[in-house]
């Protein structure tokens, strides 16, 4: 684990920032149990469009399992072995008809070939922000096009970069309320440090956990996210063969305003 402190993100830290946050499914599940607005959004969309769904960044099934419960056939792709293993364990506890609707694939979304096309492809919960370079984006969107059925839709959600947040002092630890860690059972102090590199447009977050009774046992979990500005992302989609049909904001079926914090792009294959 990297130490907390001021630094410029590098490709090595990007790799750690892509995987470390997802190595503890129990903590991940507890941390995001209150995040339901995107579940409702994607569920409504899947039921409206019908057919099968491919979800990139399925994690341990936070979105995919509710879709399967609603009768949707879902193929989930994720790079994290820990999250996929936890997803499989959760499926074993699900009704058989739900488990049958889910196909899981562990792999790199820039490379994985499924040999199948889908009416809906979802890239959920900032998974797209783990594409740090133009080449990463090109490779991933080539896979999207290859897996998208005729008249299919590709839907991706991304957080909007906020300049005031990217300018935060990397030496400052931003504290949050204490909480009991789901995995260790210990009461921990928690804080975050933010390191933004304007050249790569990658922000690296150091998530600092410090057990109250064992402060010297503290650990740091890095998380890396590429920052895509709205017009930049629309251009990347366009020049990689996708046409933006509409944009929604903050998981509501309405156009974005300047106060939006999350954008959801609905895309189709662009005609030559």
C-alpha positions in Angstrom: 0.0 0.0 0.0 1.3 3.5 -0.8 1.9 5.9 2.1 -0.4 8.8 2.5 1.2 12.1 1.5 1.7 14.5 -1.4 2.7 13.0 -4.7 1.9 13.0 -8.3 0.0 10.0 -9.7 2.0 7.6 -11.8 1.0 4.6 -13.9 2.1 2.3 -11.0 -0.2 4.1 -8.5 -3.0 4.0 -11.1 -2.7 0.2 -11.1 -3.1 0.1 -7.3 -5.8 2.6 -7.4 -7.8 0.4 -9.8 -7.7 -2.7 -7.6 -7.2 -1.9 -3.9 -10.6 -0.4 -3.3 -12.3 -3.6 -4.4 -10.2 -6.1 -2.4 -12.6 -6.0 0.6 -16.1 -6.8 -0.6 -17.6 -6.7 2.9 -16.4 -3.2 3.5 -17.4 -2.2 0.0 -20.9 -3.5 0.5 -21.4 -1.8 3.8 -20.0 1.5 2.5 -22.4 1.7 -0.5 -25.5 0.1 1.0 -27.3 3.4 0.9 -26.6 4.0 -2.8 -29.8 2.9 -4.4 -30.6 5.7 -6.9 -28.5 4.1 -9.7 -30.0 0.7 -9.0 -33.5 2.1 -9.5 -32.3 4.0 -12.7 -30.7 1.0 -14.4 -33.5 -1.4 -13.4 -36.1 0.9 -14.9 -34.1 1.3 -18.0 -33.5 -2.5 -18.4 -37.2 -3.3 -18.0 -38.2 -0.5 -20.4 -35.8 -1.7 -23.1 -36.2 -5.5 -22.5 -33.7 -8.1 -23.6 -30.4 -9.0 -22.0 -27.9 -6.7 -20.3 -24.1 -6.6 -20.3 -22.8 -4.7 -17.2 -19.2 -3.6 -17.2 -17.9 -3.1 -13.6 -20.5 -5.3 -12.0 -18.5 -5.7 -8.8 -20.2 -8.0 -6.4 -23.6 -7.6 -7.9 -25.0 -4.5 -6.3 -26.9 -3.6 -9.5 -26.9 -6.9 -11.4 -28.6 -9.0 -8.7 -31.6 -6.6 -8.4 -31.9 -6.8 -12.2 -31.8 -10.6 -12.2 -34.5 -10.6 -9.4 -36.7 -8.5 -11.7 -36.3 -11.1 -14.5 -33.5 -9.6 -16.5 -30.7 -11.7 -18.0 -27.4 -10.1 -17.0 -23.8 -10.8 -18.0 -21.5 -9.1 -15.6 -17.8 -8.3 -16.2 -15.4 -7.2 -13.6 -11.6 -7.3 -13.2 -11.5 -7.8 -9.4 -11.2 -11.4 -8.4 -12.4 -10.6 -4.8 -15.5 -8.9 -6.1 -16.4 -11.6 -8.6 -15.8 -14.3 -5.9 -18.2 -12.5 -3.5 -20.7 -12.1 -6.4 -20.7 -15.9 -6.9 -21.1 -16.4 -3.2 -24.1 -14.1 -3.2 -25.6 -15.9 -6.1 -25.4 -19.2 -4.2 -27.6 -17.7 -1.6 -30.1 -16.5 -4.2 -33.1 -18.3 -5.6 -32.1 -20.7 -8.4 -34.1 -18.8 -11.0 -32.2 -15.6 -10.1 -28.8 -17.3 -10.3 -29.7 -18.8 -13.7 -30.2 -15.3 -15.1 -26.6 -14.2 -14.3 -23.5 -15.0 -16.2 -20.2 -13.8 -14.6 -16.9 -13.1 -16.4 -13.8 -12.0 -14.7 -11.6 -10.0 -17.1 -10.3 -6.7 -18.5 -13.1 -4.8 -20.1 -10.6 -3.4 -22.6 -9.9 -6.9 -23.9 -12.6 -9.4 -23.1 -14.4 -10.9 -26.1 -17.7 -12.4 -25.2 -18.9 -13.5 -28.7 -22.4 -12.2 -28.0 -24.4 -9.0 -28.6 -26.6 -7.2 -26.1 -29.5 -4.8 -26.5 -28.3 -2.9 -23.5 -24.7 -2.3 -22.2 -24.2 -0.5 -18.9 -20.9 0.8 -17.6 -21.9 1.6 -14.1 -20.7 3.5 -11.0 -17.7 5.4 -12.4 -16.2 2.2 -13.9 -15.3 4.3 -17.0 -13.1 6.5 -14.8 -10.6 3.6 -14.6 -9.7 4.2 -18.2 -6.8 6.5 -17.7 -5.5 7.1 -21.2 -6.9 7.7 -24.7 -5.7 4.2 -25.7 -7.6 2.7 -22.8 -10.8 4.5 -23.9 -10.3 3.4 -27.5 -9.8 -0.3 -26.6 -12.8 -0.3 -24.3 -15.2 1.4 -26.7 -14.1 -1.0 -29.4 -15.3 -3.8 -27.2 -18.6 -2.0 -26.5 -19.2 -1.6 -30.3 -18.4 -5.3 -30.9 -20.9 -6.4 -28.2 -23.7 -3.9 -29.0 -26.7 -5.3 -30.9 -28.2 -3.4 -33.8 -30.3 -0.6 -32.3 -28.8 -1.4 -28.9 -27.9 1.2 -26.3 -24.7 1.9 -24.4 -25.3 3.7 -21.1 -22.4 5.0 -19.0 -22.4 7.1 -15.8 -19.5 9.4 -14.8 -19.1 12.0 -12.0 -18.5 15.5 -13.3 -15.1 17.0 -12.4 -15.4 19.9 -9.9 -12.5 22.3 -10.2 -12.7 23.4 -6.5 -12.4 19.7 -5.5 -9.5 19.0 -7.8 -7.7 22.0 -6.2 -7.7 20.5 -2.7 -4.5 20.6 -0.7 -2.8 17.1 -1.1 -1.2 17.5 2.3 -4.5 17.9 4.1 -6.3 15.0 5.5 -10.1 15.5 5.1 -11.7 13.8 8.0 -15.0 12.0 8.1 -17.0 10.6 11.0 -15.7 7.5 12.7 -17.4 4.2 11.9 -17.2 0.6 12.7 -15.3 -1.3 9.9 -17.5 -4.1 8.5 -14.5 -6.5 8.1 -12.4 -5.9 11.2 -15.3 -4.9 13.5 -13.1 -2.1 14.9 -14.1 1.5 15.4 -11.9 3.5 13.0 -11.0 7.1 12.3 -11.3 7.8 8.6 -9.9 10.5 6.3 -9.0 11.1 2.6 -6.2 12.9 0.8 -6.6 14.0 -2.8 -3.8 14.2 -5.3 -4.8 15.6 -8.8 -2.4 15.6 -11.7 -3.7 18.1 -14.3 -1.6 16.6 -17.1 -2.9 13.1 -16.9 -6.3 14.3 -15.5 -6.1 11.5 -12.9 -7.0 12.0 -9.3 -5.6 9.7 -6.7 -7.4 9.4 -3.4 -5.7 8.0 -0.4 -8.4 6.6 1.9 -6.8 6.4 5.4 -8.2 4.0 8.0 -6.9 4.2 11.6 -8.2 1.9 14.3 -9.1 3.9 17.4 -7.5 1.4 19.8 -4.6 0.5 17.5 -3.6 3.8 15.7 -0.2 2.4 14.6 -2.1 -0.3 12.7 -3.5 2.2 10.3 -3.7 1.4 6.5 -4.2 3.4 3.3 -6.3 2.3 0.4 -5.7 4.2 -2.9 -8.4 4.9 -5.5 -7.6 6.3 -8.9 -10.2 8.1 -11.2 -9.6 9.8 -14.5 -11.5 13.0 -14.7 -13.5 13.4 -18.0 -15.0 16.8 -18.7 -18.5 16.6 -20.4 -17.5 17.9 -23.8 -14.3 15.9 -23.8 -16.2 12.7 -23.1 -18.8 13.4 -25.8 -16.0 13.9 -28.3 -14.3 10.6 -27.3 -17.6 8.7 -27.7 -18.2 10.4 -31.1 -14.7 9.6 -32.5 -15.0 6.0 -31.3 -18.1 5.3 -33.3 -20.8 6.1 -30.8 -23.6 8.8 -31.0 -25.0 10.4 -27.8 -28.7 10.1 -28.0 -29.4 11.9 -24.7 -27.9 12.8 -21.4 -29.5 12.5 -18.0 -28.3 13.9 -14.6 -28.0 12.4 -11.2 -30.0 9.2 -12.1 -33.2 11.1 -13.0 -34.7 11.0 -16.4 -34.2 14.7 -17.0 -31.6 16.8 -18.8 -28.6 18.0 -16.8 -28.3 21.4 -15.3 -25.2 23.2 -14.1 -25.8 21.8 -10.6 -25.5 18.2 -11.7 -22.8 16.0 -10.1 -23.3 12.9 -12.3 -23.9 12.6 -16.0 -25.4 9.5 -17.7 -24.8 9.2 -21.4 -27.2 7.1 -23.6 -25.4 6.1 -26.8 -26.0 4.1 -30.0 -23.7 3.0 -32.7 -22.9 5.9 -35.0 -23.6 5.4 -38.7 -20.5 5.9 -40.9 
